[in-house]
Amino acid sequence: MSKFTPLSTFSLAGRPVRRIGYGAMQLAGPGVFGPPKDRDAALAVLREAVASGVNHIDTSDFYGPHITNQLIREALHPYPDDLLIVTKVGAVRGEGGSWLAAIEPEDIERGVRDNLRNLGVDALDIVNFRSMGSIHAPSEGSIAKQVAALAELQRQGLVRHIGLSNVTSKQVAEAQSIVEIVCVQNQYNLVQRDDDALLDELAGKGIAYVPFFPLGGFTPIQSSVLSKVAQTIDATPMQLALAWLLHRAPNILLIPGTSSLGHLRENMQAGQISLSQEVLAELDAIA
Ligand SMILES: NC(=O)c1ccc[n+]([C@@H]2O[C@H](COP(=O)([O-])OP(=O)(O)OC[C@H]3O[C@@H](n4cnc5c(N)ncnc54)[C@H](OP(=O)(O)O)[C@@H]3O)[C@@H](O)[C@H]2O)c1
């Protein structure tokens, strides 16, 4: 595992993106379905994220559905020039909030158009094809049809760059044979490191790796070692979990999700934490 001082930015789609971004999924209602409990608080979190330096927001039109994008638009449109909004297609929401694969070319186009409309833009900065796999883990199978559909929308000028989510190394290679892939968004965190090899492979190619569930997702990480080490360096366990990711590889871009201003402020400070070799060794041993 490489060890280095965390860089403050990494190039994504040719733009310097700050390594601590923001994931907007937590802004929708319970189960990422329906409106937020406190709409004003959701708008305040988005505005403060950008005011405090976030220039990378992750979203999807299937969060809510539509609601998260509509909140982003209300809070931040017209968007700052340096803000990169990354969205994803490949699913829709069923009645009651179920997550359904939507993977035909017409579904991909509909997903792109939903994002354009609800974000209020003429072209999307980056669209990830989100393979449904086994929901939070990838499974093998061709994604060529979906990537080709996104490449066609890129040719039409509706999509600037293309990424992938919930995919295997083989699927990344397949997609790269069709179009340039600028980022991969898979599940990865201190206690879930199945993607170590893919992360290192992408680091070697200079491609951004964006871990989803960086804090453990709906059930944030609980580890007695993490809590103990956090106490010794005067950080919270969640700050330390983010700092570990920043130290893990230079191509990791963070998108921690929160609906709380207090947590947002805490997460933003994780970039200031420098970890010694001893602390890194203790954390590396957790998985
Ligand atoms: N591509 C995909 O398939 C996929 C899947 C899942 C997520 N995502 C993206 O990845 C982003 C990050 O994932 P996530 O939001 O699901 O999970 P996460 O960032 O790992 O964790 C979010 C959870 O941690 C809590 N939290 C946040 N900051 C905290 C802090 N400082 N202290 C204590 N608790 C804290 C949040 O609650 P509070 O709201 O109370 O802070 C929320 O329950 C999402 O927002 C979404 O944009 C993508």
The ligand as an SDF file (V2000), in Angstrom:
LIG
                    3D

 48 52  0  0  0  0  0  0  0  0999 V2000
  -22.4600    4.7500   -7.2220 N   0  0  0  0  0  0  0  0  0  0  0  0
  -23.2040    4.2190   -6.3030 C   0  0  0  0  0  0  0  0  0  0  0  0
  -23.7480    3.1510   -6.4730 O   0  0  0  0  0  0  0  0  0  0  0  0
  -23.3900    4.9040   -4.9960 C   0  0  0  0  0  0  0  0  0  0  0  0
  -23.9580    4.2060   -3.9170 C   0  0  0  0  0  0  0  0  0  0  0  0
  -24.0760    4.8620   -2.7200 C   0  0  0  0  0  0  0  0  0  0  0  0
  -23.6630    6.1820   -2.6070 C   0  0  0  0  0  0  0  0  0  0  0  0
  -23.1470    6.8410   -3.6810 N   0  0  0  0  0  0  0  0  0  0  0  0
  -22.6460    8.2240   -3.5760 C   0  0  0  0  0  0  0  0  0  0  0  0
  -21.6470    8.2280   -2.5890 O   0  0  0  0  0  0  0  0  0  0  0  0
  -21.9290    9.2270   -1.6180 C   0  0  0  0  0  0  0  0  0  0  0  0
  -21.4000    8.7910   -0.2810 C   0  0  0  0  0  0  0  0  0  0  0  0
  -22.0860    7.6550    0.1700 O   0  0  0  0  0  0  0  0  0  0  0  0
  -23.1880    7.7170    1.3180 P   0  0  0  0  0  0  0  0  0  0  0  0
  -23.6200    9.1130    1.5350 O   0  0  0  0  0  0  0  0  0  0  0  0
  -24.2110    6.7290    0.9830 O   0  0  0  0  0  0  0  0  0  0  0  0
  -22.4280    7.1150    2.5390 O   0  0  0  0  0  0  0  0  0  0  0  0
  -21.2110    7.6520    3.4630 P   0  0  0  0  0  0  0  0  0  0  0  0
  -20.6800    8.9270    2.9450 O   0  0  0  0  0  0  0  0  0  0  0  0
  -20.3050    6.5130    3.6540 O   0  0  0  0  0  0  0  0  0  0  0  0
  -21.9480    7.8560    4.8550 O   0  0  0  0  0  0  0  0  0  0  0  0
  -23.0790    8.6360    5.0090 C   0  0  0  0  0  0  0  0  0  0  0  0
  -23.6170    8.3770    6.3960 C   0  0  0  0  0  0  0  0  0  0  0  0
  -22.6710    8.8270    7.3460 O   0  0  0  0  0  0  0  0  0  0  0  0
  -23.2350    9.8370    8.1750 C   0  0  0  0  0  0  0  0  0  0  0  0
  -22.1640   10.8310    8.3690 N   0  0  0  0  0  0  0  0  0  0  0  0
  -21.6280   11.6620    7.4580 C   0  0  0  0  0  0  0  0  0  0  0  0
  -20.6470   12.4010    7.9980 N   0  0  0  0  0  0  0  0  0  0  0  0
  -20.5670   12.0290    9.3010 C   0  0  0  0  0  0  0  0  0  0  0  0
  -19.7480   12.4380   10.3890 C   0  0  0  0  0  0  0  0  0  0  0  0
  -18.8090   13.3640   10.2430 N   0  0  0  0  0  0  0  0  0  0  0  0
  -19.9520   11.8290   11.5980 N   0  0  0  0  0  0  0  0  0  0  0  0
  -20.9030   10.8780   11.7630 C   0  0  0  0  0  0  0  0  0  0  0  0
  -21.7100   10.4530   10.7610 N   0  0  0  0  0  0  0  0  0  0  0  0
  -21.5330   11.0330    9.5390 C   0  0  0  0  0  0  0  0  0  0  0  0
  -24.4180   10.3680    7.4320 C   0  0  0  0  0  0  0  0  0  0  0  0
  -25.4330   10.7810    8.3170 O   0  0  0  0  0  0  0  0  0  0  0  0
  -25.8230   12.3560    8.4730 P   0  0  0  0  0  0  0  0  0  0  0  0
  -26.6570   12.7000    7.2830 O   0  0  0  0  0  0  0  0  0  0  0  0
  -26.5600   12.3770    9.7530 O   0  0  0  0  0  0  0  0  0  0  0  0
  -24.5370   13.1110    8.5280 O   0  0  0  0  0  0  0  0  0  0  0  0
  -24.8870    9.1370    6.6650 C   0  0  0  0  0  0  0  0  0  0  0  0
  -25.6780    8.3160    7.4960 O   0  0  0  0  0  0  0  0  0  0  0  0
  -23.4500    9.3560   -1.6830 C   0  0  0  0  0  0  0  0  0  0  0  0
  -23.8910   10.5550   -1.1050 O   0  0  0  0  0  0  0  0  0  0  0  0
  -23.7140    9.2180   -3.1480 C   0  0  0  0  0  0  0  0  0  0  0  0
  -23.5160   10.4730   -3.7880 O   0  0  0  0  0  0  0  0  0  0  0  0
  -23.0090    6.2100   -4.8660 C   0  0  0  0  0  0  0  0  0  0  0  0
  1  2  1  0
  2  3  2  0
  2  4  1  0
  4  5  1  0
  4 48  2  0
  5  6  2  0
  6  7  1  0
  7  8  2  0
  8  9  1  0
  8 48  1  0
  9 10  1  0
  9 46  1  0
 10 11  1  0
 11 12  1  0
 11 44  1  0
 12 13  1  0
 13 14  1  0
 14 15  2  0
 14 16  1  0
 14 17  1  0
 17 18  1  0
 18 19  2  0
 18 20  1  0
 18 21  1  0
 21 22  1  0
 22 23  1  0
 23 24  1  0
 23 42  1  0
 24 25  1  0
 25 26  1  0
 25 36  1  0
 26 27  1  0
 26 35  1  0
 27 28  2  0
 28 29  1  0
 29 30  1  0
 29 35  2  0
 30 31  1  0
 30 32  2  0
 32 33  1  0
 33 34  2  0
 34 35  1  0
 36 37  1  0
 36 42  1  0
 37 38  1  0
 38 39  2  0
 38 40  1  0
 38 41  1  0
 42 43  1  0
 44 45  1  0
 44 46  1  0
 46 47  1  0
M  CHG  2   8   1  16  -1
M  END
$$$$
